[in-house]
Amino acid sequence: CGPVESCAALVSAAQTTSFWVSIAWSATRIGLGFLCALLLGCVFGAFASKFAIVRDALSPAINVVKSAPVVCIIALLLVLAGSHVTTSIVVAMVVFPPIYAAMIEAAANRDRSLDELASVFDVRPFSRITLIELPQYAPFLRAALKTAVAMSWKAGVAAELIGLPG
């Protein structure tokens, strides 16, 4: 079919409830994978920035995930896990590496003199995190998130399309 027929089919489908329910479920699976990867990337990135053994242990797995074609990962996960969880897992696998790397890079570039200042003035842990840590990590995470959001939608839509039953 051509562009006119495709647009007509889209307009027709957009008038049905099942179309919007399907979009909502797809967006939910993509969002869930993104949030899981964001949380895990921050946690593992924080540990890897403090402990070289964590960074060394995760390095091979992250390199495999970064270099493997997304379509191959989708196909493998469809066989192993089924179509309902494939999207979230694929999105998480695509989003995790840039978040993890941003956390390590941010930790390496933070101003250590602010830690000394916080210790001298006995700054509470919550205030230390919100006023010292987050502002230093924010530029790195913001840059990684811009890339990760785009990658998550691309991988999520691919997983949804490839995982369509029948």
Secondary structure, DSSP 8 states (H G I E B T S, - for coil): --HHHHHHHHHHHTTSHHHHHHHHHHHHHHHHHHHHHHHHHHHHHHHHHH-HHHHHHHHHHHHHHHHS-HHHHHHHHHHHH-HHHHHHHHHHHHHHHHHHHHHHHHHHTS-THHHHHHHHTT--HHHHIIIIIHHHHHHHHHHHHHHHHHHHHHHHHHHHHHT---
